[in-house]
Amino acid sequence: MKSVLVVLLCVSTFLGCASTPKPYKYKVCTKEQYLQNQNIKVAIFPFDNDYYGVTDLMVDDAIKDGFQVVERAELSKVFNEMKLQMSGITENEKVQAGKILNVDIIIVGSVYTEDRPYNSPNLSGNEGLLKALLLSSMASKKSGTYVYASMRAIDVQTGQVISAAPNIFIRKQ
């Protein structure tokens, strides 16, 4: 049951395509899913390399989906008690913190970017200015910095990954 609900949180709402990416867009869950999710307590740890607010986006969406989400201040409090820093901790230590917080699932992840350079089309003088402008415009829309996230949902009791969502396109910078 938990894995199905977490798949909804981590996979169904984070669909994207690498070749022609479409930005992440929140999808509203059904009333039945929302009611089921209310019984699941989740801790969403700050994603590695998250300079783009992806962790906050995931927290907001988990709350909208009805999950009980542990506040970041509570996570910090537990790490202080464990004498650990929030950054640089192992996944095993995050699972231990999840047990202390009495959550069902922890969500961990990382954010990365991909730079796509602008490639000027190679046109000879005979092909015309209009065609050059059109091709140039299309190429520039695909160039830029693309933000992606990979995340995993881990069952705190077993320490097993119950759902994974790699390479989710978040947005173009």
ZIQUIGI-V802973 format. One line per field, one symbol per residue. phi: phi as a letter, one per 40 degrees, with the letter a starting at -180 (. if undefined). A space follows every 50 residues. Layout:
phi->???
//
This chain:
phi->.cccccdcccbdcbcabccbcbcdbcbccccccdcccccbcbbbcdccfc cbgcdccccdcccccgccbcccccccccccccgbcccgcccccccccccc cgccbbbbaababbcbccbcccbccccgccccccccccccccchbbbbbb abbbcccbgccbabbcfcccabc
//
